[in-house]
Amino acid sequence: MKAVILCAGKGLRMLNQSTNTHKSLLPISENQSFLSRILHQLVEYDFKEVIVITGYNSHLIRNEVKKFQLNIKLIHNNLFEKDTNIWSMKLAIESITSFNEPLLIIEADTYFSNLVFNSIVKNLKKNISTWFTKGLFVKTEFGGILEKDINNNVSNIKIVKDYDDSLKNFYKLTGLMIVESKHIKPFLKLLKAYSKISLKQYYLKPWYENLNLLPSKSIDFTKHSIISCNTKDEYNNLKIFLNKKINVNIELISRNSLFPIEGFIEERKNDLFDEIKTHKRWIKPLVIEKNFNLILDGHHRFEVSKLLNLDLLPCIKVDYNDVELWSLRDELVVSREIVIKKALEGDIYPCKTVKHDFNFSTIECDYKFSELKI
C-alpha cells in the first residue's frame, strides 16, 4: 500500500501556534503530534511506500520521520510559499515508483481515529477513488464540500468561504482521499496542466472540474472521527476533545499475572527500552482486559519492563465487551472469544495482528522505577 502525506505549507491561519515548528508537528496529546500519529498508524498497516512532501521548516519534518520504520521518500517543494497545494500533489504523484496500486492522500493536519483508519485501509484495498467526509456541511465551517447521489457517487465538489442554504445537502470534506490506480495517470496529467496556469489552486480543483474523467465515491464518518485543523479554534477544540477527562483508574498489577495476546518486534522493544530508560520514569500505563489480565495495548512496554526488572506495572482495566477490535492481517480472524482462548493457552498471535480502539485517548501516569519494584 502507498500513501502521500502533504505537509509543505506554512499553515498561515495557525502561524502563531507553529512559528518555530510546523503545523503537522503541533501536539495533539502529551506524546503525539499530528504527523507522528499518522506515521504510527501507517506503520501498523505496513505501508510499503510513503511520500512526504515538505516545505516550511522541512528540517523538522525530516527529523520526525527518521524515528519511524517506514520506507519514506522525502520530497521538498521549493515553491511552497507560492503554492496552495497543487504543486505538492504533482510532486508527490510524480515520485511514485509505479501506478499499479491505489494511493492514499493524507493532509498532515488531520486527526482520524484508529477505527476510522481501519475502515479507510479496507476501502483502499477496494481500489476505488473515494472522498471521505465528516457529516453535513454546517454554518461554522468552510473549505471543501461535496454533493453525492443516493448511491454515494460524487456529483459535485466545491471550495467555499462560508455556508449558505443552497449548500445544505453538501458534506464537509476531510484531509483524506483515495485515488484508484487507473486514475493516477490522468490525475497527474491534469495537475501538470492546471499548475502551469496557477499554483494558487487546491489539488481538488483539477479533480472536481473533471468528474466525468475521474468518477469517485464518498464515504461519510461521524464528526469526531476525522478532524482537520485549519484554524486555531479547530486545533483547540480537537485538543479539548482528545484530552477530555475520562473516569479511568490506574492500578499497579503484578507483571507475572499479565498475559500477552500477540508477539513483539525486537527492534521496537530495544528503541523503547532506550527511551524509557532515558526518561527514568514510567509514564504510560498498559491497557488490560479486566477478567483475565490480557494485554490489549502495551506489549512492547511489557517486554521493556522485563529488561528493567520491574515487578509491578501501571494498568488500566477495561471490559472487553466495550472495546472495538479487528485484525490487521486479512488472513487471521480475531474475536474476543478467540483472543482470550489463544492468550490463556499461550498460543499468541503474531505481532501487529489484533488492533483495539478504546473509548479514551492517551492516559498518562508518572512512576519512578523504584515504585514498581517489590
C-alpha positions in Angstrom: 0.0 0.0 0.0 1.1 3.5 -0.8 0.4 6.9 0.9 1.2 10.6 0.3 1.4 13.0 3.3 1.2 16.7 2.4 3.0 18.9 4.9 4.7 21.6 2.9 2.6 24.7 3.7 3.1 27.3 6.4 -0.5 27.0 7.8 -0.9 30.8 7.8 -4.1 30.6 9.8 -2.3 28.9 12.6 1.1 30.5 12.2 1.0 31.9 15.8 1.0 28.3 17.0 3.6 27.0 14.6 6.1 29.8 14.1 9.0 27.7 15.5 7.7 24.3 14.4 5.4 23.1 11.7 1.6 22.7 11.9 1.8 19.0 11.5 4.2 18.8 14.5 1.8 20.5 16.9 1.0 18.3 19.8 -2.5 16.6 20.0 -1.5 14.7 23.2 1.4 14.6 25.5 3.4 12.3 23.3 1.9 12.7 19.8 1.7 15.3 17.1 -0.5 15.1 14.0 2.4 13.7 11.9 3.7 11.2 14.5 0.2 9.8 14.9 -0.3 9.4 11.2 3.1 7.8 10.7 2.4 5.4 13.6 -0.9 4.4 12.0 0.9 3.8 8.7 3.5 1.6 10.4 0.6 -0.5 11.9 -0.7 -1.3 8.5 2.7 -2.0 6.8 2.5 0.7 4.1 5.3 -0.1 1.7 5.8 3.3 0.2 5.2 6.7 1.9 5.9 10.0 0.2 6.2 13.0 2.5 6.1 16.5 0.8 7.9 19.1 2.8 8.4 22.8 2.5 8.1 25.2 5.5 10.6 24.1 8.3 11.3 21.0 6.4 14.3 20.1 8.6 11.9 19.5 11.5 9.8 17.1 9.3 12.9 15.2 8.3 13.9 14.8 12.0 10.5 13.4 12.8 10.2 10.8 10.0 13.6 9.4 10.9 12.0 7.9 14.0 9.7 5.6 12.1 10.5 2.3 10.4 8.8 3.1 7.1 10.0 3.3 3.5 9.7 7.1 3.4 10.6 9.3 0.5 11.0 13.0 1.4 10.3 15.4 -1.5 10.9 19.1 -0.9 8.6 21.6 -2.5 10.8 24.6 -3.3 7.7 26.6 -4.3 5.8 26.0 -1.1 5.4 29.8 -0.4 3.7 30.3 -3.8 1.8 27.0 -3.8 -1.6 26.3 -2.3 -1.0 22.6 -2.6 -1.5 21.7 -6.3 2.3 21.6 -6.9 2.9 19.5 -3.8 0.4 16.9 -5.1 2.0 17.0 -8.5 5.5 16.4 -7.0 4.1 13.6 -4.9 2.5 11.6 -7.7 5.5 12.2 -10.0 7.7 10.5 -7.4 5.6 7.3 -7.1 7.5 4.2 -8.3 4.5 2.6 -10.0 0.9 3.4 -10.8 -0.5 -0.1 -10.3 -1.8 0.4 -6.8 -4.3 2.8 -5.3 -2.9 5.8 -3.4 -4.0 7.2 0.0 -3.7 11.0 0.2 -3.4 12.5 3.8 -3.2 16.1 4.7 -0.9 16.3 7.7 -3.1 18.5 9.8 -5.7 15.7 10.0 -6.6 13.5 13.0 -8.5 10.3 12.4 -9.4 7.6 14.9 -7.9 4.1 14.7 -11.2 2.6 13.9 -11.8 5.0 11.1 -8.3 4.3 9.7 -9.0 0.6 9.6 -12.1 1.4 7.5 -10.1 3.6 5.2 -7.5 0.9 4.7 -10.2 -1.6 3.8 -11.6 0.9 1.2 -8.0 1.5 -0.1 -7.8 -2.2 -0.9 -11.0 -2.0 -2.9 -9.2 0.4 -5.4 -12.0 2.9 -5.9 -11.4 6.6 -5.8 -13.0 7.8 -2.6 -13.5 11.1 -0.8 -14.0 10.9 3.0 -16.4 13.4 4.7 -17.4 14.2 8.3 -21.1 14.9 8.2 -23.2 17.5 6.6 -21.8 21.0 5.9 -22.8 23.4 8.7 -22.7 27.2 9.3 -19.5 27.3 11.3 -17.5 25.5 8.5 -15.8 26.5 5.3 -13.5 24.8 2.7 -14.0 21.7 0.6 -17.5 20.2 0.4 -19.2 17.6 -1.9 -22.6 16.5 -3.0 -23.5 12.9 -3.7 -26.4 10.8 -5.0 -28.2 8.0 -3.2 -25.5 5.5 -4.3 -22.7 7.7 -2.8 -21.4 8.7 -6.3 -19.9 12.2 -6.1 -21.9 14.6 -8.2 -20.3 17.9 -7.2 -17.3 19.3 -5.3 -16.8 22.9 -4.2 -14.5 25.0 -2.2 -16.4 27.7 -0.4 -15.6 30.5 2.1 -18.8 30.2 4.1 -22.2 28.5 4.4 -25.4 29.3 2.7 -28.7 27.4 2.4 -28.1 26.3 -1.1 -25.3 24.1 0.3 -27.4 22.3 2.9 -27.1 18.9 1.1 -23.4 19.1 0.8 -21.0 17.1 3.1 -17.8 18.5 4.6 -14.6 17.1 3.1 -11.7 15.9 5.3 -8.0 15.8 4.5 -8.2 12.2 3.3 -8.9 10.7 -0.1 -8.1 7.6 -2.2 -7.0 7.7 -5.8 -7.6 4.4 -7.5 -4.8 3.1 -9.7 -6.4 3.8 -13.1 -7.0 7.4 -12.1 -3.4 8.3 -11.0 -2.0 9.0 -14.5 -5.0 11.1 -15.7 -5.0 13.0 -12.4 -1.3 13.7 -12.7 -1.8 15.0 -16.3 -4.5 17.4 -15.0 -2.3 18.5 -12.1 0.5 19.4 -14.5 -1.8 21.3 -16.8 -3.6 23.2 -14.0 -0.3 24.1 -12.2 1.0 25.7 -15.4 -1.9 28.2 -15.1 -1.5 29.0 -11.4 -0.1 27.5 -8.2 -2.7 29.3 -6.2 -5.1 26.3 -6.5 -6.1 23.3 -4.4 -5.3 19.9 -5.8 -9.1 19.3 -5.6 -9.8 21.7 -8.5 -8.4 19.5 -11.4 -10.5 16.7 -10.0 -13.8 18.4 -9.4 -13.7 20.2 -12.8 -13.2 16.8 -14.5 -15.6 14.5 -12.6 -16.5 12.9 -15.9 -12.9 11.7 -16.3 -12.4 10.9 -12.6 -15.7 9.4 -11.2 -15.5 8.8 -7.4 -17.4 7.6 -4.4 -17.9 9.3 -1.0 -17.9 7.7 2.5 -19.1 9.7 5.5 -17.8 9.3 9.0 -19.0 10.9 12.2 -17.8 14.4 13.0 -15.3 13.5 15.7 -13.8 10.5 13.8 -11.9 12.7 11.4 -10.9 16.3 12.3 -8.9 18.6 10.0 -7.4 21.6 11.8 -7.1 24.8 9.6 -7.6 27.4 12.4 -6.6 28.0 16.0 -10.1 27.3 17.2 -10.3 24.0 15.4 -7.0 23.0 16.9 -8.0 24.0 20.4 -11.3 22.1 20.0 -9.5 19.0 18.9 -7.2 19.1 21.9 -10.2 19.6 24.3 -12.0 16.6 22.6 -8.9 14.3 22.8 -7.9 15.3 26.3 -11.3 15.3 27.9 -11.3 13.8 31.4 -12.2 10.1 31.3 -13.0 8.3 34.6 -10.4 5.5 34.5 -8.4 4.1 37.3 -4.8 3.1 37.0 -3.8 0.1 39.1 -0.4 -1.4 39.8 -0.6 -5.0 38.6 1.9 -7.8 39.1 3.8 -8.2 35.8 3.7 -12.0 36.3 -0.1 -12.0 36.2 -0.3 -10.4 32.7 -0.9 -12.4 29.5 0.3 -11.1 26.1 -2.1 -11.7 23.2 0.5 -11.2 20.5 4.2 -11.0 19.9 6.5 -8.0 19.6 9.2 -6.5 17.4 12.7 -6.8 18.9 14.0 -3.5 17.4 10.9 -1.6 18.6 11.4 -3.1 22.1 15.1 -2.0 22.2 14.2 1.5 21.0 11.5 1.8 23.6 13.9 0.5 26.3 16.3 3.2 25.5 13.6 5.8 25.5 12.1 4.7 28.8 15.5 4.3 30.5 16.4 7.8 29.4 13.3 9.3 31.0 13.9 7.3 34.2 10.1 7.2 34.7 7.2 5.1 33.6 4.6 7.4 32.1 2.2 5.3 30.0 0.0 2.6 31.5 -0.8 -0.7 29.8 -4.4 -1.4 28.9 -5.6 -4.9 30.0 -8.7 -6.9 29.9 -10.2 -6.9 33.4 -11.2 -10.6 33.8 -8.0 -12.4 32.6 -5.4 -9.6 32.6 -4.8 -9.9 28.9 -2.6 -7.2 27.5 -4.6 -5.3 24.9 -2.2 -2.4 24.5 1.4 -2.2 25.6 3.2 -5.4 24.5 6.5 -3.6 23.9 6.3 -1.8 27.2 5.6 -5.2 28.9 8.8 -6.6 27.3 10.8 -3.4 28.4 9.5 -4.0 32.0 11.3 -7.3 32.0 14.6 -5.7 31.0 14.2 -3.2 33.8 13.3 -5.9 36.3 10.0 -4.3 37.3 7.6 -6.3 39.4 4.5 -4.0 39.1 3.1 -2.3 36.0 0.6 0.6 35.9 -2.5 -0.8 34.1 -6.0 0.4 33.0 -8.6 -2.4 33.2 -11.3 -2.4 30.6 -14.4 -4.6 29.9 -13.6 -6.4 26.7 -17.3 -6.1 25.6 -16.8 -2.3 25.5 -13.8 -2.5 23.2 -13.8 -2.5 19.4 -11.3 -4.9 17.9 -10.2 -6.0 14.5 -7.4 -7.9 12.7 -4.6 -6.1 10.9 -3.9 -9.3 8.9 -6.5 -10.3 6.3 -5.6 -14.0 6.7 -6.2 -14.1 10.5 -9.6 -13.8 12.1 -10.0 -12.3 15.5 -12.8 -12.1 18.0 -13.0 -11.6 21.8 -13.5 -15.3 22.4 -10.7 -16.4 20.2 -8.2 -13.8 21.6 -9.0 -14.9 25.1 -8.7 -18.6 24.4 -5.4 -18.3 22.5 -3.8 -16.0 25.1 -4.7 -18.3 28.0 -3.3 -21.3 26.1 -0.1 -19.4 25.3 -0.9 -19.6 21.5 -0.5 -15.9 20.9 -1.0 -14.1 17.6 2.0 -12.7 15.6 2.9 -9.1 16.3 0.6 -6.5 14.8 -2.4 -8.7 14.4 -5.1 -7.6 16.9 -6.0 -3.9 17.0 -8.2 -2.2 19.6 -10.0 1.1 19.8 -10.8 2.3 23.3 -13.2 5.0 24.4 -10.5 7.2 25.8 -7.5 9.0 24.5 -3.9 8.5 25.8 -3.9 8.3 29.6 -0.6 9.0 31.3 0.9 8.2 34.7 4.1 9.0 36.5 6.1 6.4 38.4 9.7 6.1 39.4 11.2 2.7 38.6 11.7 2.2 42.4 7.9 2.4 42.9 7.4 -0.5 40.5 9.7 -2.9 42.4 8.8 -5.1 45.3 
